[in-house]
């Protein structure tokens, strides 16, 4: 998993935000995830993919009540895709998954990553990708992106289990395979 030092090297000291462990624990975040948020943190911004300050309701690090039809479940908002006021990445406090919550008249949720650590690793590796492809041609960028997908898929196969999973669609778009 990416470390705080790796994140700050890539995103800058001001570009990585941590959540105090006590604050996370008070919100019901499980100990292991509270430790990750306190000691590793999240990038404040990753072009298109992630923003702690995504527009719309539900700010990062706030609890969001979700009506599942069987009851109310609380998830911790982590941020959202840049410029998407109706989508939020959230940590499922019960199962530990990072989900992508689509808000609106017909709310929906899908698993993005099976753990918070995997989610942070994906964001970190994506940041490295942006840095790498800036200095290479399109063919090399595609090769790097294919290798990145293989690495991330081996790390968290659930994130790519379906063609319409979030990460599957992101990579398809990057590789020009979108329908």
TISE-163228 format. One record per residue: residue in three letters; x, y, z of N, C-alpha, C in turn. Coordinates in Angstrom, 3 decimals. Example, Ala and Ser with C-alpha at 12.3 -4.5 7.8 and 13.67 -1.06 7.14 Angstrom:
2
  aa      n_x      n_y      n_z     ca_x     ca_y     ca_z      c_x      c_y      c_z
 ALA   13.190   -5.690    7.800   12.300   -4.500    7.800   13.200   -3.300    7.800
 SER   12.850   -2.250    7.080   13.670   -1.060    7.140   12.900    0.030    7.870
This chain:
179
  aa      n_x      n_y      n_z     ca_x     ca_y     ca_z      c_x      c_y      c_z
 UNK    0.835   -1.185    0.000    0.000    0.000    0.000    0.875    1.241    0.000
 UNK    0.413    2.260   -0.669    1.122    3.535   -0.694    1.268    4.074    0.725
 UNK    2.374    4.724    0.971    2.633    5.316    2.283    2.358    6.821    2.230
 UNK    2.303    7.420    3.400    2.132    8.872    3.471    3.298    9.578    2.771
 UNK    4.515    9.060    2.977    5.687    9.670    2.338    5.572    9.604    0.819
 UNK    5.113    8.479    0.282    4.959    8.356   -1.172    3.884    9.309   -1.697
 UNK    2.772    9.389   -0.970    1.708   10.304   -1.389    2.186   11.749   -1.369
 UNK    2.883   12.146   -0.312    3.329   13.539   -0.233    4.424   13.832   -1.254
 UNK    5.240   12.848   -1.594    6.240   13.055   -2.645    5.555   13.315   -3.981
 UNK    4.472   12.610   -4.237    3.763   12.743   -5.508    2.836   13.957   -5.543
 UNK    2.065   14.157   -4.468    1.031   15.197   -4.460    1.435   16.461   -3.681
 UNK    2.565   16.425   -2.998    3.000   17.551   -2.180    2.435   17.458   -0.771
 UNK    3.113   18.087    0.172    2.700   18.030    1.575    1.292   18.588    1.777
 UNK    0.963   19.649    1.057   -0.366   20.257    1.178   -1.419   19.487    0.371
 UNK   -0.967   18.572   -0.484   -1.868   17.834   -1.352   -2.333   16.503   -0.793
 UNK   -1.950   16.210    0.442   -2.377   14.972    1.102   -3.037   15.348    2.424
 UNK   -4.255   14.882    2.598   -5.033   15.222    3.791   -5.232   13.977    4.643
 UNK   -4.986   14.131    5.929   -5.229   13.039    6.874   -6.409   13.419    7.767
 UNK   -6.990   12.408    8.360   -8.086   12.598    9.298   -7.604   12.148   10.667
 UNK   -7.663   13.013   11.664   -7.202   12.594   12.992   -7.883   11.290   13.430
 UNK   -7.080   10.391   13.963   -7.575    9.060   14.323   -8.763    9.128   15.280
 UNK   -8.697   10.005   16.249   -9.795   10.133   17.208  -11.087   10.571   16.544
 UNK  -10.973   11.473   15.575  -12.143   11.938   14.838  -12.746   10.795   14.003
 UNK  -11.877   10.017   13.379  -12.347    8.883   12.581  -13.030    7.849   13.481
 UNK  -12.411    7.551   14.602  -12.972    6.558   15.525  -14.312    7.033   16.087
 UNK  -14.408    8.323   16.375  -15.663    8.864   16.901  -16.789    8.738   15.881
 UNK  -16.448    8.726   14.606  -17.444    8.570   13.548  -17.787    7.118   13.258
 UNK  -17.159    6.198   13.983  -17.460    4.787   13.792  -16.584    4.082   12.775
 UNK  -15.498    4.740   12.356  -14.585    4.116   11.392  -13.812    3.009   12.111
 UNK  -13.790    1.806   11.539  -13.037    0.704   12.155  -11.567    1.081   12.357
 UNK  -10.945    0.497   13.377   -9.583    0.861   13.767   -8.583    0.837   12.617
 UNK   -8.576   -0.232   11.828   -7.593   -0.345   10.738   -7.768    0.782    9.723
 UNK   -9.010    1.103    9.379   -9.263    2.184    8.424   -8.980    3.549    9.036
 UNK   -9.282    3.718   10.321   -8.964    4.976   11.011   -7.459    5.207   11.001
 UNK   -6.697    4.139   11.179   -5.238    4.238   11.144   -4.755    4.660    9.753
 UNK   -5.323    4.067    8.716   -4.939    4.419    7.343   -5.253    5.888    7.070
 UNK   -6.435    6.345    7.448   -6.804    7.746    7.212   -5.914    8.706    8.006
 UNK   -5.506    8.306    9.200   -4.683    9.164   10.048   -3.214    9.154    9.638
 UNK   -2.704    8.001    9.248   -1.270    7.875    8.998   -0.881    7.972    7.524
 UNK   -1.783    7.608    6.618   -1.477    7.655    5.184   -2.179    8.846    4.543
 UNK   -3.496    8.938    4.709   -4.271   10.048    4.165   -4.747    9.791    2.749
 UNK   -5.341   10.819    2.182   -5.871   10.786    0.819   -5.353   11.993    0.052
 UNK   -5.138   11.836   -1.263   -4.769   13.030   -2.038   -5.938   14.004   -2.057
 UNK   -5.644   15.273   -2.002   -6.713   16.270   -2.036   -7.362   16.320   -3.409
 UNK   -6.575   16.076   -4.445   -7.067   16.195   -5.819   -6.273   15.291   -6.736
 UNK   -6.966   14.578   -7.605   -6.351   13.764   -8.648   -7.199   13.934   -9.892
 UNK   -6.671   14.671  -10.837   -7.398   15.088  -12.029   -8.452   14.081  -12.496
 UNK   -9.679   14.508  -12.540  -10.868   13.784  -13.004  -11.273   12.649  -12.066
 UNK  -10.333   11.900  -11.546  -10.618   10.683  -10.793  -11.121   10.954   -9.376
 UNK  -10.527   11.920   -8.682  -10.828   12.073   -7.255  -10.609   13.501   -6.785
 UNK  -11.516   13.943   -5.924  -11.357   15.228   -5.255  -11.988   15.159   -3.872
 UNK  -11.245   15.618   -2.878  -11.828   15.738   -1.538  -12.889   16.830   -1.518
 UNK  -12.788   17.770   -2.438  -13.705   18.914   -2.483  -14.640   18.831   -3.690
 UNK  -15.121   17.637   -4.003  -16.058   17.492   -5.121  -17.288   18.353   -4.855
 UNK  -17.840   18.972   -5.894  -18.993   19.857   -5.704  -20.236   19.074   -5.280
 UNK  -21.161   19.748   -4.636  -22.419   19.115   -4.246  -22.466   18.783   -2.769
 UNK  -23.490   18.035   -2.416  -23.703   17.668   -1.015  -22.676   16.642   -0.555
 UNK  -22.547   16.504    0.733  -21.704   15.510    1.391  -20.219   15.792    1.209
 UNK  -19.686   16.518    2.156  -18.270   16.849    2.167  -17.458   15.647    2.612
 UNK  -16.189   15.648    2.248  -15.284   14.576    2.649  -15.223   14.475    4.170
 UNK  -15.136   13.260    4.629  -15.010   12.902    6.044  -16.281   13.164    6.856
 UNK  -17.421   13.239    6.178  -18.692   13.341    6.891  -19.434   12.018    6.749
 UNK  -20.274   11.726    7.724  -21.090   10.516    7.673  -22.323   10.775    6.819
 UNK  -22.631    9.817    5.964  -23.768    9.924    5.064  -24.729    8.773    5.369
 UNK  -25.970    9.077    5.743  -26.939    8.000    5.971  -27.495    7.503    4.627
 UNK  -27.511    6.198    4.449  -28.007    5.578    3.224  -29.175    4.672    3.583
 UNK  -30.305    4.887    2.930  -31.472    4.024    3.128  -31.359    2.852    2.159
 UNK  -31.123    1.669    2.692  -30.951    0.477    1.861  -32.272   -0.209    1.554
 UNK  -33.335    0.288    2.098  -34.624   -0.381    1.963  -34.861   -1.335    3.123
 UNK  -33.788   -1.757    3.747  -33.865   -2.630    4.919  -33.452   -1.893    6.182
 UNK  -33.056   -0.649    6.035  -32.625    0.155    7.165  -31.657    1.226    6.716
 UNK  -31.236    2.008    7.682  -30.302    3.103    7.404  -28.892    2.627    7.751
 UNK  -27.990    2.795    6.797  -26.583    2.461    6.980  -25.806    3.753    6.843
 UNK  -24.778    3.924    7.662  -23.945    5.117    7.553  -22.623    4.750    6.892
 UNK  -22.222    5.611    5.962  -20.948    5.463    5.292  -20.170    6.764    5.473
 UNK  -18.862    6.677    5.376  -18.021    7.858    5.508  -17.672    8.356    4.118
 UNK  -18.068    9.584    3.819  -17.756   10.188    2.533  -16.247   10.441    2.460
 UNK  -15.645   10.030    1.342  -14.209   10.230    1.136  -13.916   11.324    0.108
 UNK  -14.915   11.712   -0.647  -14.745   12.668   -1.727  -15.517   12.167   -2.931
 UNK  -15.193   12.661   -4.105  -15.899   12.219   -5.299  -15.077   12.440   -6.540
 UNK  -15.556   11.921   -7.659  -14.887   12.235   -8.918  -14.946   13.748   -9.150
 UNK  -13.888   14.307   -9.679  -13.814   15.741   -9.924  -14.983   16.197  -10.783
 UNK  -15.687   17.217  -10.335  -16.778   17.787  -11.120  -18.052   16.964  -11.152
 UNK  -18.204   16.005  -10.264  -19.418   15.167  -10.239  -20.198   15.405   -8.963
 UNK  -21.147   16.338   -8.979  -21.878   16.659   -7.751  -22.791   15.528   -7.271
 UNK  -23.099   14.569   -8.139  -24.022   13.504   -7.751  -23.334   12.170   -7.463
 UNK  -21.988   12.165   -7.358  -21.269   10.929   -7.068  -20.306   11.142   -5.909
 UNK  -20.241   10.148   -5.035  -19.336   10.205   -3.887  -18.702    8.841   -3.655
 UNK  -17.396    8.881   -3.389  -16.716    7.683   -2.892  -16.987    7.648   -1.400
 UNK  -17.361    6.482   -0.901  -17.659    6.354    0.520  -17.066    5.065    1.063
 UNK  -16.694    5.099    2.314  -16.215    3.921    3.023  -17.397    3.289    3.740
 UNK  -17.710    2.051    3.371  -18.759    1.291    4.048  -18.201    0.884    5.405
 UNK  -18.721    1.459    6.467  -18.169    1.251    7.800  -18.398   -0.161    8.320
 UNK  -19.349   -0.859    7.762  -19.625   -2.224    8.212  -18.760   -3.250    7.492
 UNK  -18.662   -3.132    6.158  -17.959   -4.146    5.366  -16.546   -3.737    4.956
 UNK  -16.206   -2.463    5.080  -14.870   -2.003    4.744  -14.633   -1.706    3.277
 UNK  -15.659   -1.874    2.445  -15.524   -1.583    1.022  -15.516   -0.079    0.790
 UNK  -14.856    0.339   -0.283  -15.035    1.695   -0.787  -16.045    1.575   -1.913
 UNK  -17.114    2.331   -1.796  -18.181    2.277   -2.791  -18.259    3.617   -3.520
 UNK  -18.844    3.565   -4.701  -19.172    4.792   -5.418  -20.671    4.937   -5.310
 UNK  -21.076    5.959   -4.611  -22.478    6.227   -4.357  -22.971    7.260   -5.362
 UNK  -24.010    6.905   -6.098  -24.638    7.849   -7.016  -25.891    8.358   -6.328
 UNK  -25.954    9.652   -6.130  -27.069   10.270   -5.426  -28.142   10.673   -6.426
 UNK  -29.298   11.025   -5.951  -30.357   11.489   -6.834  -31.644   10.738   -6.593
 UNK  -32.537   10.815   -7.570  -33.849   10.195   -7.422  -33.763    8.684   -7.261
 UNK  -32.848    8.056   -7.960  -32.655    6.614   -7.843  -31.209    6.342   -7.422
 UNK  -30.927    6.482   -6.125  -29.560    6.276   -5.653  -29.086    4.853   -5.969
 UNK  -27.808    4.750   -6.213  -27.197    3.451   -6.491  -25.801    3.436   -5.888
 UNK  -25.304    2.246   -5.662  -23.953    2.103   -5.130  -23.290    0.895   -5.774
 UNK  -21.995    1.023   -5.990  -21.215   -0.099   -6.492  -19.903   -0.142   -5.740
 UNK  -19.363   -1.328   -5.587  -18.070   -1.471   -4.937  -16.996   -0.996   -5.905
 UNK  -16.151   -0.087   -5.426  -15.031    0.421   -6.213  -13.773   -0.373   -5.858
 UNK  -13.515   -0.514   -4.568  -12.386   -1.297   -4.072  -12.820   -2.075   -2.843
 UNK  -12.165   -3.194   -2.602  -12.560   -4.027   -1.472  -12.026   -3.518   -0.139
 UNK  -10.998   -2.656   -0.189  -10.477   -2.068    1.045  -10.103   -0.608    0.812
 UNK  -10.029    0.136    1.880   -9.564    1.523    1.811   -8.109    1.571    1.351
 UNK   -7.294    0.630    1.830   -5.890    0.577    1.420   -5.768    0.392   -0.092
 UNK   -6.606   -0.473   -0.675   -6.587   -0.662   -2.130   -7.000    0.623   -2.845
 UNK   -8.019    1.292   -2.350   -8.473    2.532   -2.965   -7.344    3.562   -2.999
 UNK   -6.646    3.710   -1.889   -5.542    4.667   -1.824   -4.423    4.248   -2.763
 UNK   -4.142    2.955   -2.829   -3.117    2.467   -3.752   -3.497    2.780   -5.200
 UNK   -4.761    2.574   -5.547   -5.231    2.891   -6.896   -5.035    4.378   -7.193
 UNK   -5.403    5.241   -6.259   -5.242    6.685   -6.473   -3.763    7.047   -6.639
 UNK   -2.935    6.475   -5.798   -1.497    6.731   -5.871   -0.944    6.295   -7.226
 UNK   -1.287    5.092   -7.644   -0.779    4.569   -8.921   -1.302    5.378  -10.104
 UNK   -2.515    5.878   -9.979   -3.052    6.731  -11.042   -2.284    8.045  -11.111
 UNK   -1.949    8.587   -9.952   -1.137    9.799   -9.924    0.219    9.582  -10.574
 UNK    0.828    8.433  -10.296    2.096    8.095  -10.936    1.923    7.965  -12.448
 UNK    0.797    7.407  -12.871    0.523    7.254  -14.299    0.490    8.615  -14.986
 UNK   -0.245    9.563  -14.406   -0.324   10.900  -14.996    1.074   11.502  -15.153
 UNK    1.898   11.302  -14.151    3.262   11.827  -14.184    4.073   11.130  -15.281
 UNK    3.942    9.820  -15.375    4.717    9.049  -16.345    4.328    9.362  -17.785
 UNK    3.044    9.399  -18.075    2.627    9.545  -19.474    2.890   10.935  -20.029
 UNK    3.168   11.896  -19.162    3.469   13.255  -19.635    4.751   13.285  -20.455
 UNK    5.620   12.285  -20.261    6.924   12.294  -20.918    7.071   11.214  -21.997
 UNK    5.975   10.548  -22.392    6.079    9.456  -23.367    5.057    9.626  -24.486
 UNK    5.239    8.856  -25.548    4.289    8.917  -26.659    3.044    8.078  -26.352
 UNK    2.052    8.142  -27.231    0.770    7.459  -26.996    0.922    5.948  -26.851
 UNK    1.771    5.345  -27.657    1.967    3.892  -27.585    2.540    3.511  -26.218
 UNK    3.543    4.241  -25.772    4.144    3.960  -24.472    3.149    4.220  -23.341
 UNK    2.351    5.256  -23.488    1.328    5.548  -22.473    0.326    4.408  -22.394
 UNK   -0.103    3.875  -23.535   -1.041    2.747  -23.543   -0.417    1.503  -22.925
 UNK    0.845    1.238  -23.237    1.536    0.085  -22.647    1.616    0.222  -21.129
 UNK    1.965    1.413  -20.671    2.051    1.672  -19.232    0.669    1.477  -18.589
 UNK   -0.356    1.979  -19.242   -1.714    1.883  -18.718   -2.166    0.431  -18.655
 UNK   -1.845   -0.361  -19.675   -2.179   -1.799  -19.669   -1.473   -2.513  -18.521
 UNK   -0.204   -2.199  -18.316    0.553   -2.811  -17.216   -0.020   -2.380  -15.860
 UNK   -0.396   -1.129  -15.762   -0.999   -0.635  -14.524   -2.292   -1.380  -14.238
 UNK   -3.112   -1.553  -15.251   -4.369   -2.285  -15.060   -4.094   -3.699  -14.555
 UNK   -3.129   -4.380  -15.146   -2.794   -5.751  -14.712   -2.351   -5.765  -13.255
 UNK   -1.511   -4.797  -12.887   -1.044   -4.716  -11.509   -2.213   -4.490  -10.545
 UNK   -3.058   -3.525  -10.870   -4.174   -3.201   -9.984   -5.210   -4.314   -9.953
 UNK   -5.433   -4.964  -11.078   -6.391   -6.078  -11.117   -5.899   -7.244  -10.271
 UNK   -4.600   -7.509  -10.276   -4.043   -8.566   -9.431   -4.179   -8.199   -7.957
 UNK   -4.058   -6.921   -7.640   -4.165   -6.461   -6.254   -5.601   -6.533   -5.742
 UNK   -6.566   -6.123   -6.566   -7.973   -6.071   -6.149   -8.859   -6.531   -7.317
 UNK   -8.963   -7.852   -7.539   -9.734   -8.370   -8.679  -11.194   -7.914   -8.685
 UNK  -11.790   -7.718   -7.524  -13.193   -7.294   -7.437  -13.408   -5.951   -8.137
 UNK  -12.387   -5.114   -8.134  -12.503   -3.788   -8.749  -12.695   -3.869  -10.264
 UNK  -12.371   -5.013  -10.845  -12.489   -5.205  -12.292  -13.396   -6.383  -12.632
 UNK  -14.194   -6.832  -11.689  -14.996   -8.049  -11.865  -15.994   -7.962  -13.015
 UNK  -16.491   -6.779  -13.294  -17.478   -6.587  -14.367  -16.987   -5.503  -15.325
 UNK  -17.440   -5.586  -16.559  -17.052   -4.574  -17.556  -17.569   -3.184  -17.218
 UNK  -18.667   -3.128  -16.436  -19.227   -1.823  -16.099  -18.865   -1.364  -14.682
 UNK  -17.876   -2.029  -14.053  -17.345   -1.527  -12.783  -16.635   -0.201  -13.039
 UNK  -16.566    0.630  -12.025  -15.936    1.943  -12.132  -14.543    1.862  -12.748
 UNK  -13.656    1.056  -12.159  -12.283    1.025  -12.632  -12.185    0.423  -14.029
 UNK  -13.015   -0.567  -14.351  -13.026   -1.122  -15.708  -13.356   -0.030  -16.716
 UNK  -14.362    0.772  -16.410  -14.770    1.841  -17.327  -13.701    2.928  -17.438
 UNK  -13.042    3.256  -16.321  -11.977    4.258  -16.355  -10.858    3.791  -17.284
 UNK  -10.435    2.542  -17.120   -9.347    2.043  -17.960   -9.771    1.909  -19.420
 UNK  -10.991    1.489  -19.659  -11.473    1.414  -21.043  -11.426    2.787  -21.704
 UNK  -11.818    3.793  -20.965  -11.791    5.154  -21.516  -10.344    5.588  -21.793
 UNK   -9.452    5.306  -20.883   -8.049    5.690  -21.072   -7.437    5.002  -22.290
 UNK   -7.881    3.767  -22.535   -7.309    2.988  -23.635   -8.137    3.099  -24.909
 UNK   -9.129    3.990  -24.917   -9.928    4.213  -26.107  -10.858    3.067  -26.439
 UNK  -11.246    2.281  -25.438  -12.119    1.128  -25.657  -13.561    1.393  -25.281
 UNK  -13.887    2.637  -24.936  -15.247    2.941  -24.526  -16.195    2.746  -25.701
 UNK  -17.428    2.372  -25.372  -18.423    2.109  -26.416  -19.003    3.373  -26.979
